[in-house]
Amino acid sequence: MSKLLTLSEYRDLAFNLVLPVQAYINGQFVTALSGKTMPTVNPATGAVLAQISACNEDDVNVAVANAKSTFSTGSWANMHPTARKKIMLKFTDLIGKNSRELAVMESLESGKPIRECELVDLPETIHCMEWHAEAADKIYDQLSPSGHNAVGLIVREPIGVVACVLPWNFPLMMVAWKLGPALAMGNSVVIKPAEQTSMTTLRLAELALEAGIPAGVINVVPGYGHEAGQALGLHNDVQMVSFTGSTEIGRKFLEFSAQSNLKKIVLECGGKNPSVVLSDAENLDSVAEHIVYAALWNMGQNCTANSRVIVHKSVKIELTAKILQAMKEWDTGDPLDPSNALGAIISQEHYDKICNYISKGKEEGAMVLAGGEPIVIGNGLFIAPTLFDDVTPDMTIAREEIFGPVFAMITANSNEQALDIANDTCYGLHASLYTSNGINAQRYARKLQAGTVSVNCYSEGDISTPFGGYKLSGFGGRDNSLQAHEQYTETKTIWLDISE
């Protein structure tokens, strides 16, 4: 990735972008059969960027039929894994060559800071696709210990038509998390991007065809969840849905599966993630930096955002001062200005929801240490990074997922109480643990009820580590790592009798 541009240069690029606005089915951009469209809005300005095709059940039926037909031909599913790998690597190379265009497009539509799109999202998207491509011809089937008179083959086969239903907070990264392993294992895919952020996924589908991925392998049906998303969930020719989003909608996909063909469902849902700071935590400057990053990254619109800071009373005062100092480095403003670390909130609806949580925190007696108010920048949707203190575990802001730049300090009287507070949630996606004691690091990390626990840092791991959650945070599988490939396959036993 080349160096960041200036605000003026990014604005010029934005002005000259050709925005993809139609659905992408069987290798072609097409209008929705109903002719209906939906607006995609720049949350930093309130301006409508474009009108996107609003697909419904009819469009989904066409997309799934094409995906199924393409799968049946074997043009991708039966291709040698090494050949699939080479085409996927060419696809990845094209993403890299068009990365700046994609970064600007994503920033415009999502409100994400351009520096984050350029320096994090695009490199991570490229790395993810490369990693899964390289795994395509390196995953072995198995032989069972079946003795001398039989051979038991345990083979993996692509599952068929996979539906990927995406969130709006990390459009490119999340499509890569799903598309990478699904393609590597030979599946055909129908993608339903979030209605707020469809354009980069549409552009990726176009690049995939250019790379040599056969038409019909990747289809994109933008639209509203209750129309396009529900239609995918209920479709009898969809064999699997991989969903990232709210727990509320995740439950619906389990219902859709039960009402249709018992398709496989993999869910990555919400979180109310803790940063747990024990009494023996050291280097509090570093701890504070990680805590602030964990809470504010992507305007807190992140399922692993550490929105609860559970801190031992002995280090509370010193750590709080350092957190407030670290927050001063997080400037909020125009997402296309590379000096800004925070951009706009995704939509008016979500902006209102976050503001209501801030009001609720004040009403329930929590103290605002920083922020607590909107930031007025033209017609954009901006909220100041907000830190609450004097928060008790029963308060609304300590229990419900806010999904915004808001986090809460909770005081613990002992390390054991800190652990109990951390686990007292219906979620279990991520936790961070801060301690200078190696034994405590192992002991408490194992006791924290979360799919990922980072120690003395905030991290989701990397592409080689499974990502998913406990309790209401996840269901049915994991993203990332080789485990992700398993969920896009069926396991078959082939038993050969070779007895005389």
Secondary structure by P-SEA (a helix, b strand, c coil): ccccccaaaaaaaaaacccccccccccccccccccbbbbbbcccccccccccccccaaaaaaaaaaaaaaaaacccccccaaaaaaaaaaaaaaaaaaaaaaaaaaaaaccccaaaaaccaaaaaaaaaaaaaaaccccccccccccccbbbbbbbccccbbbbbbbcccaaaaaaacaaaaaaacccccccccccccaaaaaaaaaaaaaccccccbbbbbcccccaaaaaaacccccbbbbbccaaaaaaaaaaaaaccccbbbbbbbbbccccccccccaaaaaaaaaaaaccccccccccccccccccccaaaaaaaaaaaaaccccccccccccccbbbcccaaaaaaaaaaaaaaaaaccccccccbbbbcccbbbbcbbbbcccccccccccccccccbbbbbbbccaaaaaaaaaccccccbbbbbcccaaaaaaaaaaccccccccccccccccccccccccccccccccccaaaaaaabbbbbbbbbccc
